[in-house]
């Protein structure tokens, strides 16, 4: 089964994100989709040819997490953008954030602090699939640091490509623009 890049062009014109930045970001995302498909095809061929015991097979298997998660994290990120309304704090997600972090404001402070940490990666609000609890997590690269079995509720790309064209080194300004454009209904729909 081949993956197809989704069309996020409806985000063009979003306040705080230039068209250049978004178009570059969409192109990068399409590369993850292409590379995921190439890896799946190559690994399937190697399996059929009995080349699973090779270092090449092992390295491609390891690379699969980077490409696939790069594809999927971008999809979550783009899908939780484009909102115009603040979070309904009396809704399901608002109540859960307050319950798990003490208040929405404490959750937001922790999420922003996580996103502002030095390094490249992702900031993800996860829901533990066993307990239902919410937790903010830093993801290094694409494949390192994910919580096993947890559901990504809100995803923020904090790789430089997500903000440097528009914000240079001013990551806090980018994080503020992200918060002004969260599609809270998409995030809330991910809750179990």
Number of C-alpha atoms within 10 A of each C-alpha: 6 11 13 10 16 13 11 15 12 9 19 15 12 17 14 16 20 16 16 12 16 22 15 15 17 19 12 16 22 19 16 20 22 18 20 23 19 15 17 18 14 14 20 14 13 16 13 10 9 10 15 16 10 10 10 13 16 14 10 14 15 12 15 20 15 17 23 22 19 22 23 15 21 23 18 20 20 25 19 22 23 21 19 14 12 13 17 13 14 10 11 13 22 17 15 20 21 16 14 15 17 12 16 19 12 14 21 15 13 16 21 18 14 18 25 17 13 9 14 18 21 24 25 26 22 23 23 18 15 8 8 15 15 23 20 22 20 21 21 16 16 20 18 13 13 18 16 8 11 18 19 24 24 25 24 26 22 26 16 15 16 18 25 15 15 18 16 12 12 12 21 14 15 21 20 12 17 21 18 18 21 24 22 22 16 17 21 18 11 15 19 11
